[in-house]
Amino acid sequence: MTNTKKQVKQVTIIPARVETESGLVGKRTNRRVAAYARVSTNRECQQTSYEAQIQYYTRYIEKKSDWIFAGIYADEGVTGTSTQKRVAFLQMIQDAMDGKIDLIVTKSVSRFARNTVDSLSVIRKLKEHGVEIYFEKENIWTFDAKGELLITIMSSLAQEESRSISENTRWGMRKAFQDGKVFVPYRHFLGYDRGENGELKVNPEQAETVRMIYKMFLDGNSFYRIAAELTQRRIPTPYGKEIWRDRTVKNILQNEKYRGDALLQKRYSRNFLDRKMRKNEGEVPQYYVVGNHEAIIEPETFDKVQRELQRRAEMRYERCQKN
């Protein structure tokens, strides 16, 4: 019987030469650092918060000897539920992906994004490009092994908070509608100003323009012809612009507020994440308030215009069918 000597394996450890991301958390030096700040409304108290965030993070980054200041990106008066409308946010992400930023510092997960999908998508995209994010309030570094799990939890909580706020706001608006409270964008509403108690108050000069539009239409003029006449007379549009569009003329002719009534909830938001306003075609209740305010156009005249609008629409349809 042959004796075989058992061979002893020799294992040599080859040390790692590149430190992993999780080992780099907060340790990299001479990093180009930018900060992101956001407030969701333009109210005066929020404006103060907005300016305070910018000042705070400018000092916060500049006092770090191993950080290189790469700028402050700030969005003012925008929601956090979607990243699509945040110009400064999108510019920051692009700059980071272009190699101009190594680290982004922001106040909290909810300031960064209240949409879980958006938040994780951006974080993963930046990690692929070697860019880390530090959330100060939660003390989370995205290169940390536990970072993504914590961010997922915190983003979900922020998204749920945003949904709750949206639902409460929506309920409050519908309750106001049920009580007959009318909300009007006065700065862009031709013919009315905001009264002392928030009511619609007739603007005499603009009211004359409204009456002229109704009269010209009943005299047989088209939307285009009326718009051209208003432009020629240099009468400002509801948005203060010089050139009138036929669509603007049509909207004025169809708006029941000029007869003293108000149809509430013409548009609604279906999804609290994108907050895109859609035309209400029966999906949610509407409320019609009769005699809400002083009329610019007599009800009989307004109704006559609506019949004429319908007649012209039917004529156009018949012509199209023949062609």
Buried (B, 14 or more C-beta within 10 A) or exposed (E): EEEEEEEEEEEEEEEEEEEEBEEBBEEBEEBBBBBBBBBBBEEEEBBEBBBEBBEBBBEBBEEEEEBBBBBBBBBBEBBBBBBEEBEBBBEBBEBBBEEBBBBBBBBEBBBBBBBBEBBBEBBEEBBEEBBBBBBBEBEBBBBBEEBBEBBBEBBBBBBEEBBEBBEEEBEEBBEBBEEEBBEBEBEEBBBBBEEEEEBBBBBEEBBEBBBBBBBBBEEEBEBEBBBBBBBEEEBEBBEEEEEBBBEBBBEBBEBBBBBBBBBBBEEBBEEBBBBEEEEBEEEBEEBEBEEBBEBBBBBEBBEBBBEBBEEBEEEEEEEEEEE
